[in-house]
Structure formats: structure tokens, C-alpha cells
Amino acid sequence: MFRGAPVIDADSHKIENPVVFLDYVERPYRDRVRTVLDQYGEQRVAITDRHPRTGATDFVRLYPQPDGFGKGAYRAYHPETAMGALFNRVRLQHMDREGIDVQVIYGSLTLAFASLIDRDLAIALCRAYNNYIHDDCEPYRTRLAPVGVLPLQDVDEAVRELQRCVTDLHLPAVSISPNLPLPHPDAPDAFPNVRVPRHLSDCSFFPLYEAAQQLDVAVGIHGSPGVYLCGGASDQVDTFALAHLFGHRNQQQMALAKLVMDGVLERFPSLRFGFLEAGCGWLPDLMHALHEHWEKRVRDFRTDYQPPIGQFAMEVLRDRNTARVGLLRKARNMFGMARNRAGLRRNGTGDHDDFLFEHRDLKRNPEEYFARGQVFATFEPDDPAPLYMRHAVGPVGERLIGWSVDYGHWDGVLTNCVKRISEHPQIDFEYAKRLLSSNTLHFYGPRLKQRIEPLLRSQRLLLEGPKTAPARTNGEAEHVRTA
């Protein structure tokens, strides 16, 4: 606890134990997932997918991707936390040592599920993982809060799995990938090396968002390099260090921008999205850019303006200092065509609305979505971003972000992870409390609060100490300790 508030790790990871996890996979799909050694002697997970061209289930894919542009990690385990990511007994020892009350748990292999072509396989793996992580964390339910994973390949099934995660498994949140990678229509045979994203703002995902909003459940967006998601700049580099440097950020920046600019946050005003494991130092710049483009290209954008024909012709003459035969006629022709196009649009006889008016579903300053709590991001203990977030975007910046350890992965920071925030000389008490506790509680919402309430109640009793009950009615001065 930090001054009476629970210390919550907003994003840590389970390394799925294949000895146990594969038993949860339905038998028709179990043989299509196995661990192998690649050509470099590194351990990978081989998943036999459906071939995008032939439809046959013979497309063997290695995760993380061992070679090529956007390659994945090798030796991705953290020497301090790998065993704890596999076994909860060790994890709890680490949490107690560092003063972490609760960890919100995301999967590791699950980060690859969104890139599968075979929808039935993706559905089966998501269901298997959700059952597995529920059983794995249930004995420690007040300390470990697992997040379910949804199959974006089939939105109807994703809605059903969302409802099952919430109502049957009592998971406090669900996760999706920052995009759904698809074969490029001009190069279908080149998938997955050539791919295009189905963005999260695609209307096909709206039934999922509607269900999440009705259930008041947070949606964590979690990506990764090396799992064939569309990664932006990370798809153009062939070392893992650079793929990792660009991958998480580019995936999350694109997902956030599309959800804002295409009106998803407007359409679902109480839906909360978390953009995880990508840091948060980029948020002030993106917030400013979203505001600027809304202001200049949406709210105040003028489609009817053209330079005055006469003034244009006169300035050409002055600039060239010589007479130009037919100049006025040429100017009329040039600008007249543009005015004619605008006239067709105004009269409803043209097809230029979508061309002229982009992002018409964006109804307000994007900064309002951040201010009303629809956006959440995380930072790791060694990230300096919290020091300037509050200065870059004001009070909103103090509420946008939550602390995460990224437990189990190679770049996670465990030792002194809480102290780096709670004892930082430039982070005051109230801000530290937000970073370590209340911001994360707000994002995950009532389901996380309900799950950890027994822990909070017991901690409060320990902090308050024994209480004295009122004297009994028989007049005896007996004091009893309240439970």
C-alpha cells in the first residue's frame, strides 16, 4: 500500500507454460500449436495456420518472427522475473518484496493471436487462454487480475467471448490488438510479409465496442513487434532492437489516432481504451497534433476558398514584369474548374463529400476525449515521462497514465520499481498516488475494484489497527477486537 492506496501494476505479463496451457486447447486445434527450435537454436512457438491463398491448414508460422523486417525478440526473458512469470508462487514473492499489491496480467503468446488467418483457430486459442489464465490466477484473485483476450477475426464471436469473460470468468477487463493484419489485396500471396491493417475504427468492430460499453468493461489495446501485426516503421527495419523501438509506439499511435479522428470515442462516450506497453512520452505531441488537425482540417476547414482570379492574374504580371497573352482566360479556366467542383458538391450532384470533408464523425476537440477519461496509457518505472506529462498537457496529463512493471518480459524493471515513483524527489505525494493507484483503478473500473475489495478491506484494517467495541449491555467493561 502507498499511503492507504493499493499499488497496482497496470500491465504485467504471464509467460504461458506450454505444459499446462496446451491442455486447455480443444483437441481439433491442439496439434497445431507446439514449441520448436528455429535455425538459430532459439525456442519459438510454431502455429499451423490456414494458408491465405490455398485455404489449406499447412501454413506453419513461427512466433516471435525470427527473421526479416519487423523481426521479433530472441532471448526475451528477464533473468529476474521469467520464473515468476511462469509460476505465481515466485511472482507473489516478488510483489511482496517490492510492495506491489495487485498486478493486472496480460498474456505473451496471446499477442500473436490477432495475426492468424484461421478464424476458428484464433477463437479456440482465445477461449483456451481465457480459461487457462482464469484458473491460473483464481487462487490469488485479490492480487492477480487477468485480462481476457478476444478474437478480432470474428466480431460476433468476440462479443460472445467478451460476455463470457465478464459474466462467467469474472475477468476485470479484455484486450485486443492495435490492428487486424490482412493480406494486401494487390499481393495476397505475399502475406504475412506484405500486409495491411484493418484499423480499430472500422465499423465492423462497433458491436464489440457497444457490448463493452454496456458492460462497463475496459478494453486494453496491446501490441508487439515480431507477431506480424502492422507495425508502421518497425516493418521497415530488420533488427529486433529497432523493431521494438518503433513497433509498440507506432501501433498504438495509429490505433489512438484512428479511434479519435474517425469518431469512435464520440460514438461510444463512456468506453475506455488503454494503450499499453508503448510508454507515454509521445502523448503530448500526439494530443497537440490531433487538436491542430481537428481545428484546421475539420472544424475551420474551408472548401469554398480559391484565390481571386483578377488578383492572381495581376500578381503574375507584377511578378514577371511583362504582359502575358491570354493570362486572364487561363486563370479563369484554372480556378473556374475548382469552383465548378465545389458547386457540384453544394448542389448534391457530385461525389466529393468524402474527399473534401474528412473525419466528419469527429464532433469535438480531441482533447475532450482525454479529459473525460477515455484514454489511458502506461509507463515503466525507469521512464522519465511522468515528470513532464503534467507540464506538457496540464492537469489532464496527471490522470492519463498508470505505472506498469512489464513483469516477465526482457525490458521489465522490478527491483525498486515502486520506490522509483514513491520516493522520487520530483513526484509529490498526490501525483505518486495517481500514478501508482488511482489512475489505473479509474481505467479498469468497477470490475477491478470489486475483485480486489477484500484485499483493500484487510489492508485498511491493518492500517487502522484494533478497534474497541462499545461496552456490553450487561455493564461489563469487556473490550473486544472487531474483525
N, C-alpha and C positions, 0 to 999 in steps of 0.2 A: 504494500500500500504506500502511496505517496501522499502524506498529509490527509489521510482519510479517504483518498480516491484510489480505486483499483488501477494498477499499472497494467495496461493492455497492449500487447504486441499485435498490431493491426494486420500483419501479413507475415506469417511464417509457413514452413513447408513440411509436408510429410514426404519422405522417400519411401515409396511403396515397396514393401517387402514382397518380392515375387513369389516366395514360397507360400505366402498366405494369400496375397491379392488374387493370383490366378485361380484359386479355388472358388472365388466369387464370380468368375466369368462363366456365363452359360456355356454348356458343353459344345453346342454347334460353333462357338467362336473361340473356345479356349485354346485350340491348337494353332490359332492364327496369331498368337502373341507369345513370344519367347525371348529369352536373353541369349545373346551371341557375342562373340569376339569379332571385331572388324579386322581389316587387313593390317591394322597397326597394333593389334593385341589389346584394344580398348573395349570395354564392355558397352554394348548397346542393347536397345530393345528392338527386335525385329517384329514388325506388324505386317501381316499379309493382307493388303488392301485389294479393293476391286480396281482393275485396270481401267483408266478413264477412256481408253479407245476401244478395247475389245469387250469389256464387261466381265471378263474372267477374274476369279479371285486368285490371282497368281502374281500380284504386284507387290514384291517384298520391299519394304521401306525401313530404313534404319533411323532410330531416334536416340540421341540427337544426331542430326545430319553430320556425317564425318568429313565430307569434302565439299569443295566448291564455294560459290558465292553464298553468303549467309550461313556459313557453316556453324555447327553447334559446338558445345563445350566438350572438352576431354578432361578427365580427372576433375569433375565438377563438384566433388565432395569437399566439405570443410573438415579438416582434421579434428577440430574441436567438437563439432556438432553432428557429424554423419551418423554416429551410433544413436544419438538422441533422436535424430530424425527417423530412424528405423524403429526404435524402441522407446516407448513412452516413459518407462521407469527412469531411464537416463535423462530424458527431456525434463521431467519434473525435478530431478536433482539440480539441473542447470537453472531452471526457472527459480527454484527456491534460493539458490546461491546468489543469483543476480537481483532478486526482488521483483520478478515478473509474476503477476497474479494470474493472468489469462493470456493464452495465445490463440489467435484466430488462425486456423490451419487450412492452407491451400495444398493441392496436390502438386506433384512434379511430373510424372508421366502424363497426367491429365492435360498438361499444356499442349500435348501433341494431338489430342483427340479431334480438335476442330479442323485439322488438315486432312482427315480421312475422307476418301471419296465414298466409301461404302456406308450409307446412312445407317443400315441395320447394325453394322459392326460398331459404329460410333454410339448408337443408342445403347447397345449391350454393354459397352465399356463404361459409359457414364453411369448406368444403373449399377454395374458391378462395383465401381469405385464408391459410389454413394453408400451402398450397403456396407462395403468394407470399412470406410472411414467412420461411419456411424458406430459400428461395432468396436472399432479400434479405440475411439475416444470416449465411448459411453461410460466406462468405469471412472473416467476423470472429467465428467461432463461439466463441472463447475470451473475447471481450469483450462480445458481444451475445447475449443468451439470450431468444429469442422464446417467447411463451406462446400456445398454440393456443386457439381459440375453439370452443365446442360448441353445437349446435342443440338447445336445450331443448324445442322444439316436438315433437320425436320422440325419445324416450328411447333406443329401440333404435339409432337412427342416431347419437345422441350417444355411446353406448357404443362403437360401431364407430369413430367419429371419434376418440374418446379413445385407443383402441388403436392407430389409425393414427398419431396424433400422437406417441405414445410409441415405438412399435416401428419405424415406417418413417421418420418425420421426425426422430426423436430430439429432440423438444422437451422441455424440462425440467419443464413444468407446463401446465395447461389453465385456461381461465377460463369462467365462466358469469355470467349476470346475477343480481341480487339477487331478482328475481321474474320470473314469466312473465305479462305482461299479457294479459287475456282480455276479450272483450265481456261487459258486465254482463248477467246473464240477464234482468233486468227492462227493459233498454234496449239490445238488441243492435244496433239501427240507429244508436245514438249513439257507437259505437266509432270512433275511439280517445278521443274526448273524455270518455266515461264508460266506465270500465274497472275491473276487479277483478283482484287478483293471485292467481296460483297460487303459493303460497309454496314455498320450497325444502324445507320439511319435508314436503311432500306425498309420500305413499308411492310415487307413480308415478316419482319420481326415485331411489328406492332402488337399482335395478340399476346406475345410473351411479355412485352412491357406493360400491357393493360393488366395482365394477371399479376405481375409483380407489384404493380401499384395498388391493386385491390387488396393484396395480401400484406401490404406494407413491409415488403422484404427488400433488403438492399441487394444490388447487383454489382458484384466485383468484377472488373474487367482486368484480366491477367494475360499478358502475352509472354513471348520468349523468342529469342533468336534460335535458329537451328531446328525449328519444328515445322518449317515450310509455311508459316503464316506469311502474309505480305508484310515486308519489313521496311519498306522505304529505302533509305540509304544503306541499311545493313544488307540489302540484297545485292549491293554493288561491291562488297569487299569480301575477301576470302581468307581472313584470319578471324579466329573467334574473338580476340580482344576487341577488334574494331566492330565486328558484328554485334557484340554485346554492348559496346559503347553507344551505337546508334539504334539498335533494334528496339529495346523497350521504349525509349523516348519517342522514336518515330511512330511506332504502332499506337501509342497512347495519345500522342498529339493529334494524329489523324482521326482517331476514334472520337476524341473530345470535340474537335472542330466540326466534324460531321454531325454529331448529335446536337450541337448548339446551332450551327448555321442552317441545318435542314429542318429545324423546328421540332425535334423530338422532345427536348426539355420543355418546350412550350406546350406540346400536346399532352405530356404526362407531367404535370406540375409538381407532384409530390414524389416522383420516382427519384431515387438516389443512386448515382453511379460512382463507383470507386475506381480510380485509375492507379493500378498498383505496380510496385517494383520498378518504377521509372523515375524515381526522385520527384522533386517538386520545384527545383530551381528555375525550370523553364516556364512555370506557370505565369509569373507576372508578365513576361514578354508575350506569351500567347494570349493572355487576357487583354492586353493592350491592342494586339493585332486584331482580335475578334471585334473589340469595340470600334476600332478605326474602320474596319471594313463594313460593319453594320452601319455606322454613321455616314460614310461617304459613298457606299455602293448599294445600300438598301434604303435607309431612312431618307437621305437627302439626294439620292441619285436622280439626275435629270436626264431623261431620254429625248427631250424635245429641243435641246440646245444645239445649234450649229453656228459657226462664225458668220456674221452678216456678210452677204455676198459683195455689196458695194465696198465695205471697209476692207474686205480681203483683197479685192482687186486693186484698190488704191494702195494698200501696203506693199503689194507685189511690185507695182510701178515704182514706188519710192525706193524699195529695196534694190531693184535692178537699175533704177535711174534711166530707164529707156521705155519707149512705148512698146506695147505687146499687142499685136493684131489679134482680135478675137478673144481677148482675155476675159472680158465680162461674160461673154457667151460660155466660155469654158467653165468659169466659176459657177454660173447658173446651172450648167449641166451637172457639175460635180456635187454641189450642195442640194440641188433640186431632187436628185435621186434619193438622197438620205431623207429629205423631208417627205418624199412620197412614201418611203418605207414606214416612217413614223405615222403618216396619215392612214396607211392601211391598218396599222396596229390599233390606232384610236377608233377606227370605224369597225373594228372587229372582222375585217376581211383578210387579215394576214395571219401568219403562224409565228409571229415574232415575240410573243409574250415571254416565253421561257428564255429566249435569247436575251431580251432586254432586261427582264426583271428576274434576277437570280435570287434564290433563298427567300421567296415570298412568305414562307411559313415562319420566318424569324420576325416576331412581333415586337420585340423589346430589346433594349440594351443587353448584350450578353452578360454583362457584369451582374445583372439582377439574378441570373441563374446561380452564380457563385454565391451571391449574398444570401439567397434563400435556402442554401444548404443542399443543392442537388449534385454538387461536385465535391469529391474527396480525393486526396492523393496522399502518398506516404513518403517518408524519408527514413533513411537508415541512420544509426547512431553517429556515424562519422561524417554525415552530410552537413555542411555549414548552412544550407539553405534556410532553416528556420530563423537564423539570425537576421536575414534580410527580407524574408517574406512579409513581416509585419511592417517594414518600412516601405517596401515596394508597392503594396496594394492596400495598406491601411488595416483597419480592424478586421476586414474580411479575410486578410491573409493569415490572421491568427486562428481562424476557425476552419480553414480549408484542409489542414494536413494533420496526419497522425503518425506516430512513431512505429517503426517496424524493424524487426531484427533480421528478417530473411533467414531464419534459422534453418540449418541443414544444407544450404547452398554455399558454394565456394567463396562468395563475397560477403557472406553474413558476418555481422560483428556481435559477438556475445559478451566477452569479458568487459565488465564495467559499462555495459550498454545502457543501463538505467542512469548510472552516475554521470554519464556524459551529458545528460539532459538535466537531471535534478540538481547537480552541483555545478552547472555551467555558470560562470560569473556574469554572462551577458543575457541569461534567461531568468526572468523573475519568477516568483512562485506561481502566480496566476497563469502565466504563459506555459510554464512547465506542466502544470496540471492539465491544461488543454491538450498539449502535445502528447502526454503520456496516458491520458484517460478520456476526458470528456468529448473531445472531437471524434474519437473512434467510437465511443458509445453512441453519439448522435448519428453517425453514419450507419452503423449496423442496426441501431434502432431497438424497438421493444423486444425483439426475439432474443437478442444477446443479453439485454438487461434481465429478462426473465430467466434465462439459462444460468446466469452467474449470481442471481439474487441470494441463494443460500450461502455462497462464499462471502458476499458483501455483508450479509447479516452476521455471520460468525466473526468476520473481521471487525465489524462495528462493536460487537460485544467485547472482543479482546481489547479494543482501544478504550472503551468506556470503563472497563473493569467491573468488579462485582457491584451489584445494586442491592440496596436494603429494602426489603418488603415492609409494608405498613404493619404496625402491631396487630396481633391477632385479637379477635373479639373476646377471648376469654381473659384478656388482660395480661397474658404472659408477655414478657418482653423478649420474645424469641425472634431472632433475625434469621431470615433465610436468603440464600443467594438465588436470584432469579436466573432462569435458564436463558 
